[in-house]
């Protein structure tokens, strides 16, 4: 049978078996009902990433992805082993199945305190991610996610849950790195993996934060309505206040994209209230969301004011907030600093914009960020209106280098 038809019939069978209607499935997957209907009828060819997302949503253990690309096939990101298999088999079997990590090493880590060991590694990788390219981080994050999954399969119930939740955090961060690399499909796939791992470990809160992450993808795609819809889903009752606060910030950014200033500012006020009243993060757990912004609500306010066309106000806010970003947080400094340069350029303060950009553009190649490149392109376009200014002409070579290097 043709792959599309085989996949489609199996997708329909698994969806119906799970008791999920097609409209419900479309909403959960953030795809149109019409497109998913085409998939089920074999009229559209599924991508490997979409198959993985369907597997995660329906908890099929990788059945649908196998129909797109048999286990061990070439192409795409290294999947290691099926997550569901990891929960049901021993570590030795997982290594034999292709994890690639030595059995001896797995048992050695198990003999220590693997949870704290890998927690510290995640903290270090998040720090490294502020000054290194995603190409450096992604292979490491993939390996650690797979190793944690393997360790979980041979652990007692309590330790297994902690290891799987930690694996989910590695996968969630890998999703961010994939987005920074400009691979939206891989970013969404990693996020789906993170949700599945977290649920298997007993943590359902990460699925709400995954909506915030997905909303970031739609935001950078310029989809205001999609950003708002996803962010609102993450603010349902029972979700921890920090996640709801981060979701409210993302909703505000969606409203700013749509030009709805009143709704945007309401969202920022709600975010500030939630983030201020949220319980302090557990010192042993990695912080959800950015740990490098002293006042994320204020920073997002500056970001939104620029999108709302209030560029001078945006520049004032970002002028106050950007110096508070730690020097070591190169990625955050570059992203928000370029937005600050944009605000000044749009507000007509060309000299200040170029001065800020001169310091930041060399860093764009260091972090190699697709999201940073978006604002480099915007800044280039904004400053082109002032090409007669000498400071703009002097900056042109650096803008070209940054725009090119951020792609690699």
RODO-2510 file (C-alpha; in nm, 4 decimals, decimal comma):
residues 408
     n   res          X          Y          Z
     1     x     0,0000     0,0000     0,0000
     2     x     0,1136     0,3554    -0,0671
     3     x     0,2785     0,5152     0,2388
     4     x     0,0249     0,7990     0,2479
     5     x    -0,2740     0,5634     0,2369
     6     x    -0,1201     0,3232     0,4896
     7     x    -0,0397     0,6093     0,7255
     8     x    -0,3819     0,7677     0,6805
     9     x    -0,5815     0,4544     0,7574
    10     x    -0,3694     0,3824     1,0648
    11     x    -0,3999     0,7420     1,1851
    12     x    -0,7791     0,7252     1,1554
    13     x    -0,7898     0,3890     1,3358
    14     x    -0,5701     0,5098     1,6242
    15     x    -0,7579     0,8378     1,6577
    16     x    -1,0966     0,6663     1,6680
    17     x    -0,9621     0,4044     1,9085
    18     x    -0,8597     0,6891     2,1401
    19     x    -1,2128     0,8330     2,1211
    20     x    -1,0986     1,1646     1,9710
    21     x    -1,3052     1,3338     1,7015
    22     x    -1,1349     1,4854     1,3987
    23     x    -1,2190     1,8465     1,5064
    24     x    -1,0793     1,7766     1,8542
    25     x    -0,7667     1,6228     1,7065
    26     x    -0,7211     1,9213     1,4752
    27     x    -0,7423     2,1604     1,7704
    28     x    -0,4956     1,9567     1,9797
    29     x    -0,2512     1,9300     1,6903
    30     x    -0,2919     2,2947     1,5796
    31     x    -0,3584     2,1797     1,2205
    32     x    -0,6668     2,2412     1,0094
    33     x    -0,9347     1,9742     1,0099
    34     x    -0,9255     1,9726     0,6295
    35     x    -0,5548     1,8916     0,6157
    36     x    -0,5810     1,6117     0,8731
    37     x    -0,8782     1,4722     0,6826
    38     x    -0,6612     1,4625     0,3696
    39     x    -0,3946     1,2773     0,5656
    40     x    -0,6433     1,0169     0,6849
    41     x    -0,7740     0,9669     0,3307
    42     x    -0,4212     0,9252     0,1936
    43     x    -0,4434     1,2449    -0,0119
    44     x    -0,1510     1,4179     0,1624
    45     x     0,1932     1,2802     0,2388
    46     x     0,2908     1,3140     0,6075
    47     x     0,6261     1,4477     0,7195
    48     x     0,8295     1,2569     0,9736
    49     x     0,7902     1,5421     1,2216
    50     x     0,4107     1,5463     1,1855
    51     x     0,3966     1,1694     1,2290
    52     x     0,5960     1,2055     1,5503
    53     x     0,3556     1,4708     1,6753
    54     x     0,0589     1,2436     1,6015
    55     x     0,2330     0,9621     1,7885
    56     x     0,2879     1,1879     2,0882
    57     x    -0,0724     1,3125     2,0913
    58     x    -0,2229     0,9644     2,0527
    59     x     0,0446     0,7899     2,2660
    60     x     0,1076     0,5265     2,0028
    61     x     0,4694     0,4448     2,0869
    62     x     0,6032     0,5582     1,7506
    63     x     0,3700     0,3484     1,5345
    64     x     0,2879     0,6273     1,2884
    65     x     0,6446     0,7470     1,2475
    66     x     0,7461     0,3916     1,1586
    67     x     0,5030     0,4059     0,8663
    68     x     0,6699     0,7213     0,7347
    69     x     1,0260     0,6074     0,7869
    70     x     1,1170     0,2593     0,9149
    71     x     1,3242     0,2440     1,2347
    72     x     1,6899     0,3049     1,1508
    73     x     1,6129     0,4916     0,8270
    74     x     1,8235     0,7829     0,7191
    75     x     1,7407     1,1481     0,7426
    76     x     1,6002     1,3833     1,0059
    77     x     1,7337     1,4317     1,3539
    78     x     1,8723     1,1366     1,5462
    79     x     1,5802     0,9849     1,7277
    80     x     1,7805     0,7282     1,9211
    81     x     1,5085     0,4968     2,0484
    82     x     1,1345     0,5125     2,0817
    83     x     1,0421     0,6858     2,4090
    84     x     0,7636     0,4402     2,4855
    85     x     1,0021     0,1489     2,4405
    86     x     1,2328     0,3179     2,6873
    87     x     0,9650     0,3007     2,9538
    88     x     0,8972    -0,0667     2,9024
    89     x     1,2365    -0,2287     2,8431
    90     x     1,5683    -0,2477     3,0227
    91     x     1,8694    -0,0272     2,9561
    92     x     2,0659    -0,3141     2,8039
    93     x     1,7919    -0,3772     2,5494
    94     x     1,7847    -0,0099     2,4630
    95     x     2,1555    -0,0045     2,3910
    96     x     2,1154    -0,3095     2,1694
    97     x     1,8300    -0,1299     1,9926
    98     x     2,0606     0,1490     1,8871
    99     x     2,0960     0,4060     2,1640
   100     x     2,4697     0,3963     2,1173
   101     x     2,5634     0,4569     2,4824
   102     x     2,7825     0,1906     2,6485
   103     x     2,5994    -0,0294     2,8989
   104     x     2,8834     0,0139     3,1441
   105     x     2,8493     0,3926     3,1364
   106     x     2,4766     0,3724     3,2024
   107     x     2,5245     0,1524     3,5078
   108     x     2,8064     0,3737     3,6338
   109     x     2,5854     0,6833     3,6265
   110     x     2,3042     0,4867     3,7871
   111     x     2,5320     0,4012     4,0769
   112     x     2,5765     0,7708     4,1606
   113     x     2,2975     1,0287     4,1808
   114     x     2,1864     1,0541     3,8166
   115     x     1,9069     1,3027     3,8817
   116     x     2,1308     1,5688     4,0362
   117     x     2,4122     1,4923     3,7928
   118     x     2,1935     1,5520     3,4883
   119     x     2,0217     1,8508     3,6480
   120     x     2,3591     2,0170     3,6765
   121     x     2,4391     1,9234     3,3164
   122     x     2,1156     2,0866     3,1996
   123     x     2,2015     2,4038     3,3910
   124     x     2,5443     2,4059     3,2266
   125     x     2,4001     2,3448     2,8799
   126     x     2,1558     2,6307     2,9221
   127     x     2,4474     2,8553     3,0146
   128     x     2,6457     2,7241     2,7182
   129     x     2,3461     2,7905     2,4953
   130     x     2,3806     3,1616     2,5693
   131     x     2,7158     3,1802     2,3943
   132     x     2,7362     2,8770     2,1625
   133     x     2,5590     2,7832     1,8403
   134     x     2,2661     2,5455     1,8298
   135     x     2,4769     2,3143     1,6107
   136     x     2,7041     2,2581     1,9107
   137     x     2,4212     2,2059     2,1593
   138     x     2,1734     1,9876     1,9687
   139     x     2,3864     1,6686     1,9486
   140     x     2,4616     1,6973     2,3210
   141     x     2,0965     1,7519     2,4102
   142     x     1,9921     1,4568     2,1930
   143     x     2,2452     1,2278     2,3591
   144     x     2,1454     1,3330     2,7108
   145     x     1,7739     1,2951     2,6390
   146     x     1,8312     0,9413     2,5135
   147     x     2,0631     0,8523     2,8016
   148     x     1,8123     0,9748     3,0605
   149     x     1,5374     0,7753     2,8915
   150     x     1,7534     0,4644     2,9045
   151     x     1,8389     0,5200     3,2700
   152     x     1,4710     0,5643     3,3533
   153     x     1,3810     0,2244     3,2114
   154     x     1,6039     0,0483     3,4634
   155     x     1,5178     0,2596     3,7683
   156     x     1,2648     0,2279     4,0494
   157     x     0,9330     0,4066     4,0052
   158     x     1,0250     0,7215     4,2006
   159     x     1,3592     0,7712     4,0262
   160     x     1,2086     0,6821     3,6881
   161     x     0,9608     0,9686     3,7143
   162     x     1,2320     1,2210     3,8018
   163     x     1,4555     1,1033     3,5176
   164     x     1,1757     1,1201     3,2597
   165     x     1,0745     1,4707     3,3666
   166     x     1,4388     1,5751     3,3431
   167     x     1,4617     1,4154     2,9979
   168     x     1,1579     1,6240     2,9049
   169     x     1,3401     1,9405     3,0092
   170     x     1,6385     1,8441     2,7890
   171     x     1,3975     1,7821     2,4994
   172     x     1,2193     2,1146     2,5598
   173     x     1,5503     2,3005     2,5487
   174     x     1,6474     2,1100     2,2347
   175     x     1,3260     2,2443     2,0814
   176     x     1,4372     2,5986     2,1527
   177     x     1,7807     2,5288     2,0030
   178     x     1,6160     2,3802     1,6934
   179     x     1,4078     2,6960     1,6560
   180     x     1,7225     2,9042     1,6929
   181     x     1,8704     2,6939     1,4114
   182     x     1,5721     2,7897     1,1955
   183     x     1,4200     2,4389     1,1907
   184     x     1,0581     2,4952     1,2926
   185     x     0,9551     2,1365     1,2207
   186     x     1,2255     1,9953     1,4477
   187     x     1,1407     2,2522     1,7155
   188     x     0,7773     2,1386     1,7255
   189     x     0,8829     1,7738     1,7146
   190     x     1,1165     1,8159     2,0119
   191     x     0,8419     1,9973     2,2019
   192     x     0,6035     1,7072     2,1359
   193     x     0,8697     1,4660     2,2644
   194     x     0,9082     1,6791     2,5769
   195     x     0,5351     1,6648     2,6492
   196     x     0,5253     1,2870     2,6087
   197     x     0,8262     1,2337     2,8345
   198     x     0,6886     1,4697     3,0990
   199     x     0,3506     1,2964     3,1024
   200     x     0,5192     0,9586     3,1355
   201     x     0,7110     1,1005     3,4326
   202     x     0,3935     1,2311     3,5971
   203     x     0,4375     1,6012     3,5108
   204     x     0,1474     1,7452     3,3125
   205     x     0,2476     2,1087     3,3603
   206     x     0,5082     2,0934     3,0855
   207     x     0,2339     2,0373     2,8286
   208     x     0,1029     2,3838     2,9161
   209     x     0,4479     2,5357     2,8791
   210     x     0,4782     2,3548     2,5458
   211     x     0,1854     2,5660     2,4264
   212     x     0,3866     2,8764     2,5194
   213     x     0,6802     2,7403     2,3196
   214     x     0,4577     2,6641     2,0202
   215     x     0,3164     3,0161     2,0467
   216     x     0,6709     3,1493     2,0107
   217     x     0,6964     2,9668     1,6774
   218     x     0,3709     3,1190     1,5536
   219     x     0,4787     3,4612     1,6808
   220     x     0,7973     3,4555     1,4747
   221     x     0,5886     3,3382     1,1793
   222     x     0,3793     3,6537     1,2199
   223     x     0,0631     3,4599     1,3088
   224     x    -0,1021     3,6872     1,5666
   225     x    -0,4265     3,4888     1,6020
   226     x    -0,2429     3,1579     1,6371
   227     x    -0,0123     3,3055     1,9013
   228     x    -0,3013     3,4374     2,1079
   229     x    -0,4995     3,1123     2,0804
   230     x    -0,2088     2,8930     2,1940
   231     x    -0,1130     3,1275     2,4769
   232     x    -0,4700     3,1360     2,6063
   233     x    -0,4847     2,7567     2,6175
   234     x    -0,1819     2,7606     2,8485
   235     x    -0,3573     2,9873     3,1003
   236     x    -0,6263     2,7450     3,2108
   237     x    -0,7028     2,6952     3,5785
   238     x    -0,4677     2,4686     3,7683
   239     x    -0,1580     2,5563     3,5656
   240     x     0,1290     2,6917     3,7831
   241     x     0,1346     3,0696     3,8051
   242     x     0,4787     3,1046     3,6466
   243     x     0,3667     2,9182     3,3341
   244     x     0,0434     3,1181     3,3215
   245     x     0,2474     3,4378     3,3560
   246     x     0,4769     3,3389     3,0695
   247     x     0,1707     3,2479     2,8638
   248     x     0,0121     3,5867     2,9382
   249     x     0,3304     3,7546     2,8120
   250     x     0,3148     3,5542     2,4901
   251     x    -0,0541     3,6410     2,4486
   252     x     0,0370     4,0090     2,4881
   253     x     0,2947     3,9702     2,2107
   254     x     0,0279     3,8145     1,9896
   255     x    -0,2062     4,1081     2,0540
   256     x     0,0795     4,3480     1,9736
   257     x     0,1295     4,1741     1,6397
   258     x    -0,2412     4,2233     1,5725
   259     x    -0,2189     4,5919     1,6693
   260     x    -0,4543     4,5563     1,9671
   261     x    -0,2828     4,7798     2,2214
   262     x    -0,5500     4,7586     2,4900
   263     x    -0,5530     4,3781     2,4926
   264     x    -0,1720     4,3729     2,4778
   265     x    -0,1268     4,5958     2,7834
   266     x    -0,3932     4,4010     2,9740
   267     x    -0,1985     4,0846     2,8998
   268     x     0,1264     4,2368     3,0254
   269     x    -0,0438     4,3533     3,3467
   270     x    -0,1811     4,0036     3,3988
   271     x     0,1618     3,8532     3,3310
   272     x     0,3320     4,0850     3,5791
   273     x     0,0768     4,0001     3,8489
   274     x     0,1126     3,6247     3,7928
   275     x     0,4916     3,6273     3,7763
   276     x     0,5202     3,8445     4,0858
   277     x     0,2915     3,6224     4,2928
   278     x     0,4321     3,2912     4,1619
   279     x     0,6176     3,0711     4,4052
   280     x     0,9965     3,1106     4,3793
   281     x     1,1488     2,8359     4,1623
   282     x     1,2774     2,5305     4,3454
   283     x     1,6524     2,5777     4,3675
   284     x     1,7082     2,2178     4,2566
   285     x     1,4985     2,2452     3,9417
   286     x     1,5885     2,4272     3,6175
   287     x     1,3856     2,7457     3,5801
   288     x     1,1044     2,7272     3,3251
   289     x     1,1529     3,0060     3,0733
   290     x     1,4361     3,2555     3,0650
   291     x     1,6489     3,2938     3,3768
   292     x     1,8400     3,5931     3,2383
   293     x     1,5776     3,8698     3,2542
   294     x     1,5426     4,0644     3,5793
   295     x     1,1962     4,1886     3,4814
   296     x     1,0618     3,9857     3,1911
   297     x     0,7266     4,1689     3,1929
   298     x     0,9043     4,5027     3,1449
   299     x     1,1237     4,3590     2,8686
   300     x     0,8204     4,2170     2,6890
   301     x     0,6515     4,5565     2,7264
   302     x     0,9352     4,7153     2,5290
   303     x     0,9156     4,4376     2,2685
   304     x     0,5398     4,4870     2,2293
   305     x     0,5541     4,8646     2,2133
   306     x     0,7800     4,8339     1,9101
   307     x     0,5294     4,6005     1,7376
   308     x     0,2491     4,8433     1,8269
   309     x     0,4345     5,1238     1,6504
   310     x     0,5198     5,3125     1,9703
   311     x     0,8895     5,3000     1,8885
   312     x     1,0173     5,5832     2,1042
   313     x     0,8362     5,4420     2,4077
   314     x     0,9789     5,1002     2,3257
   315     x     1,3299     5,2441     2,3082
   316     x     1,2881     5,4089     2,6500
   317     x     1,1808     5,0814     2,8125
   318     x     1,4507     4,8741     2,6434
   319     x     1,7171     5,1343     2,7254
   320     x     1,6305     5,0810     3,0906
   321     x     1,6030     4,7003     3,0802
   322     x     1,8758     4,5779     2,8431
   323     x     2,1713     4,6809     3,0623
   324     x     2,0350     4,4472     3,3330
   325     x     2,0910     4,1358     3,1182
   326     x     2,4031     3,9514     3,2438
   327     x     2,7113     3,9878     3,0273
   328     x     2,7350     3,6080     3,0039
   329     x     2,3866     3,5843     2,8485
   330     x     2,5097     3,6609     2,4973
   331     x     2,2056     3,5198     2,3183
   332     x     1,9577     3,7197     2,5292
   333     x     2,1697     4,0356     2,5095
   334     x     2,1843     4,0080     2,1317
   335     x     1,8137     3,9359     2,0823
   336     x     1,6776     4,2114     2,3059
   337     x     1,9593     4,4517     2,2203
   338     x     1,8808     4,4327     1,8493
   339     x     1,5154     4,4955     1,9260
   340     x     1,6365     4,8038     2,1158
   341     x     1,8395     4,9138     1,8121
   342     x     1,5310     4,8601     1,5964
   343     x     1,3194     5,0765     1,8240
   344     x     1,5718     5,3602     1,8077
   345     x     1,6009     5,3344     1,4285
   346     x     1,2231     5,3334     1,3829
   347     x     1,1991     5,6292     1,6178
   348     x     1,4489     5,8232     1,4083
   349     x     1,7422     5,8056     1,6515
   350     x     1,9797     5,6678     1,3892
   351     x     2,3074     5,7388     1,5675
   352     x     2,2003     5,5573     1,8845
   353     x     2,0638     5,2652     1,6830
   354     x     2,3920     5,2233     1,4965
   355     x     2,5950     5,2554     1,8161
   356     x     2,3968     4,9741     1,9794
   357     x     2,4119     4,7570     1,6678
   358     x     2,7878     4,8081     1,6300
   359     x     2,8430     4,6407     1,9679
   360     x     2,5927     4,3592     1,9087
   361     x     2,6285     4,2527     1,5459
   362     x     2,9581     4,0644     1,5987
   363     x     2,7740     3,8508     1,8560
   364     x     2,5088     3,7457     1,6027
   365     x     2,7561     3,5102     1,4377
   366     x     2,8551     3,3647     1,7747
   367     x     2,5045     3,2525     1,8649
   368     x     2,3970     3,1785     1,5041
   369     x     2,0303     3,2442     1,5735
   370     x     1,7430     3,2409     1,3264
   371     x     1,5379     3,4628     1,5589
   372     x     1,8243     3,7113     1,5849
   373     x     1,8627     3,7077     1,2067
   374     x     1,4966     3,8096     1,1759
   375     x     1,5699     4,1332     1,3587
   376     x     1,9003     4,1845     1,1746
   377     x     1,7012     4,1802     0,8496
   378     x     1,4434     4,4180     0,9977
   379     x     1,7171     4,6514     1,1191
   380     x     1,8819     4,6502     0,7766
   381     x     1,5499     4,7431     0,6179
   382     x     1,4776     5,0097     0,8803
   383     x     1,8185     5,1745     0,8431
   384     x     1,7996     5,1679     0,4627
   385     x     1,5744     5,4735     0,4918
   386     x     1,8759     5,6586     0,6304
   387     x     2,1434     5,5315     0,3930
   388     x     2,2684     5,8859     0,3366
   389     x     2,3880     5,8946     0,6990
   390     x     2,7539     5,8084     0,7349
   391     x     2,6948     5,5936     1,0465
   392     x     2,4518     5,3787     0,8471
   393     x     2,6946     5,3375     0,5567
   394     x     2,9700     5,2435     0,8010
   395     x     2,7445     4,9797     0,9582
   396     x     2,6451     4,8116     0,6309
   397     x     2,9335     4,5569     0,6175
   398     x     2,8588     4,4419     0,9719
   399     x     2,4877     4,4094     0,8918
   400     x     2,5666     4,1942     0,5873
   401     x     2,8064     3,9726     0,7838
   402     x     2,5572     3,9287     1,0679
   403     x     2,2719     3,8494     0,8313
   404     x     2,4843     3,5826     0,6599
   405     x     2,6547     3,4292     0,9646
   406     x     2,3293     3,3976     1,1606
   407     x     2,2076     3,1496     0,8979
   408     x     2,4858     2,8969     0,9700
***
